[in-house]
């Protein structure tokens, strides 16, 4: 199977996980249910909808087209997730009463067309990433650091592939070793510190966190290359050494500034706090 790495895209600021498999996009159905219904329990909604479609709407043929693929879960682990291609999703959406259904159909067509463009011109994917970050209010300085860090990451994963690291869970293991070594936190713990769930951790890192992550991954690749590391075990050792380089630099900077590099800061929209009864009563008196 021709599989590429997991990719997150946004529909109305809702993260939609997807993976490129056999020359087409496959999307997380649960994420799409969340985007269309704003259900507090999208998994239960999807489970009920599957049963309804199977029992009442002759869903058997469509059900066979749904596949379980490993997508990154909120805890950072890869978990089996119900996924569907564009054709099947359009059928499923017909059974979801939502005013967002039509806009979502247009969005599906758009992301499919963009993928074909990116295959012809890979630079376009970088341009779209920059545009998305700009829409989310990121500064040009942050965007540049994010893109530089992604290039560093890509070079590392390319090395791992050539060194015999092929499975998604192996990539996740090595990444976690690097991250835990330089931050003192597992990837999932760092996400929890920032209050993240399905969001991409790197998209919510500060400029300093991005820089130190890039330093850790650059150091890992150069150490692995120098050691001619092969397979998971040897690359795990190189990952720990590379993470330690960034850790030492972090500790030195923190000693001089008195500020922690690893923080709980994020770019999530602020939570709107409901007005208290007293405040509402006061407002009525004033009017």
Residue pairs with C-beta under 8 A, 6 or more apart in sequence:
1 21
1 22
2 20
2 21
2 22
2 23
3 19
3 20
3 21
4 19
4 20
4 21
5 19
5 157
5 168
6 17
6 18
6 19
6 71
6 72
6 78
6 168
7 17
7 18
7 19
7 20
8 15
8 16
8 17
8 18
8 198
8 199
8 200
9 15
9 16
9 18
9 111
10 16
10 132
11 32
11 35
11 104
11 107
12 35
12 100
12 103
13 269
14 31
14 34
14 35
15 31
15 198
15 199
15 200
16 27
16 28
16 31
16 32
16 35
17 27
17 28
17 31
17 71
17 72
17 81
17 198
18 25
18 26
18 27
18 28
18 83
18 111
19 25
19 26
19 69
19 71
19 83
20 26
20 115
21 69
24 85
24 86
24 112
25 85
25 86
25 111
25 112
25 115
26 67
26 69
26 83
26 84
26 85
27 83
27 84
27 85
27 86
27 89
28 71
28 81
28 82
28 83
29 46
29 66
29 81
29 82
29 83
29 84
29 89
29 92
30 42
30 43
30 46
30 81
30 82
31 42
31 198
32 89
32 92
32 93
32 104
33 39
33 42
33 45
33 46
33 49
33 96
34 42
35 100
35 104
36 93
36 96
36 98
36 100
36 101
36 104
37 45
37 96
37 98
39 45
46 82
49 92
49 95
49 96
50 59
50 63
52 95
53 59
53 62
53 63
53 92
53 95
54 60
54 63
57 95
62 88
62 91
62 92
65 84
65 85
65 87
65 88
66 82
66 83
66 84
66 88
67 82
67 83
67 84
68 80
68 81
68 82
68 83
69 80
69 81
69 83
70 78
70 79
70 80
70 81
70 168
70 169
71 78
71 79
71 81
71 83
72 78
72 198
73 79
73 81
73 198
74 191
74 196
74 197
74 198
75 188
75 191
76 172
76 176
76 186
76 187
76 188
76 191
76 201
77 172
77 188
78 168
78 169
78 172
84 92
86 108
86 109
86 112
89 108
90 105
90 108
93 101
93 104
93 105
94 101
98 104
114 124
114 128
117 124
118 124
118 125
118 128
126 147
129 147
129 150
130 143
130 147
133 142
133 143
133 146
133 203
134 143
136 267
137 267
138 146
138 267
141 207
142 207
142 210
145 207
145 210
145 211
145 214
146 202
146 203
146 205
146 210
148 214
149 202
149 210
149 211
149 213
149 214
149 217
150 202
152 214
152 217
152 218
152 221
153 214
153 217
155 221
156 217
156 218
156 220
156 221
157 171
159 221
159 224
159 225
160 170
160 171
160 174
160 235
163 224
163 229
163 230
163 231
163 234
163 235
164 230
164 231
164 232
165 171
165 174
165 231
165 232
165 235
170 232
173 232
173 236
174 232
174 235
174 236
174 239
175 187
176 186
176 187
177 236
177 239
177 240
177 243
178 216
178 217
178 220
178 239
178 240
178 242
178 243
179 185
179 186
179 187
179 190
179 213
179 216
179 243
180 186
180 187
180 243
181 216
181 239
181 240
181 242
181 243
181 244
181 246
181 247
182 212
182 213
182 215
182 216
182 243
182 244
182 245
182 246
182 247
182 250
183 190
183 212
183 247
183 250
183 262
184 247
184 262
185 193
185 262
187 201
190 201
190 262
191 197
191 199
191 201
193 262
193 263
193 264
194 201
194 204
194 263
194 264
194 265
194 266
194 268
195 264
195 266
195 268
196 204
196 266
196 268
199 268
202 210
202 213
203 267
204 265
204 266
204 267
204 268
205 213
206 261
206 263
206 265
208 261
209 261
209 262
209 263
212 246
212 249
212 250
212 261
213 246
215 245
215 246
215 249
216 242
216 243
216 245
216 246
216 247
217 242
218 242
219 241
219 242
219 243
219 245
219 246
220 238
220 239
220 241
220 242
220 243
221 242
222 242
223 229
223 238
223 241
223 242
223 245
224 234
224 235
224 238
224 239
224 242
227 234
227 237
227 238
229 235
229 237
229 238
250 261
250 262
253 261
254 260
254 261
275 283
